[in-house]
Each structure stands twice: as C-alpha cells, then as structure tokens.
Amino acid sequence: MNDVVPGPSAAMFDVWGRVAWLGTVVLIVVWVALAASGSIAVIPVGVLAAGALVTAIALGVRSSRVLVLEKSAGYSTIFDFAGFALRDARTKQLLRAADVAPERSGRRSVLRSMLTVKPGTVLAKRLEDEKD
C-alpha cells in the first residue's frame, strides 16, 4: 500500500492536459481569424490545433489511467478522499495519511498546490532562514 506509481503523477498529467486544452482553444481562435482573413497560414495553424487537440485528449486519458493506478496503490494526487492517502503532485510526498480524515473532501487545486511551498522542504527552510 505504500508503493508509489513510477513516473509523473495523475495530477501532473491533469495539469499538462489542461494547458494543452487551453493551447487548443487559442490555436482554434487564431485559426478562425486566419481563415476569415484568407491567409495561407491557416493550414499550419490548423495542423497545430489538431495536434494540440490530440495531445490534450491523450494527456487526459493518461491522467485517468494513472489515477486508477494511484487508487489501487492506496493514494491519490488529485482527489482528497477518506480512506486514501493524499500525496503531493510533484514530489509524491505524503501530505495526509489514509487513516486521517480529509479537511474537506473533493478536488483540490492542483495548480495552487504546485505553487505553494511545502513545509520541511529545502525552499521552506531557506525562506525561514531569510526571515530571521
């Protein structure tokens, strides 16, 4: 139950997939603008948009598959469920044990979690030293 799934976490695939979706939307908007203006650049931008769409779908599928593997290992990096340990999205360090009740159930912000300084890390210690 204490084994972690090798490779990027489901939360990381989820973030990458969301960025790819955003890129797809931006490329489609640019593609529509280029098509309206009659530019020849509509072809490569259309190919890029299609590639971004396929990438976003693939990352979403991969995130789902890794999430299933994480749940079978007894933890999650995306959802904060009772009965499952909660691990950090990047480092996979234990944030909450499985036998401890979650503070609030449901989905947590993966992006916000990635941007916060975790206690006990080298950065947290360096920031504490700089305060003094």
Secondary structure as UniProt FT lines:
FT   HELIX           10..37
FT   TURN            40..41
FT   HELIX           42..73
FT   STRAND          75..76
FT   STRAND          79..80
FT   TURN            82..83
FT   STRAND          85..87
FT   TURN            89..91
FT   STRAND          94..96
FT   TURN            98..99
FT   STRAND          106..107
FT   HELIX           110..115
FT   TURN            119..120
FT   HELIX           122..131
//
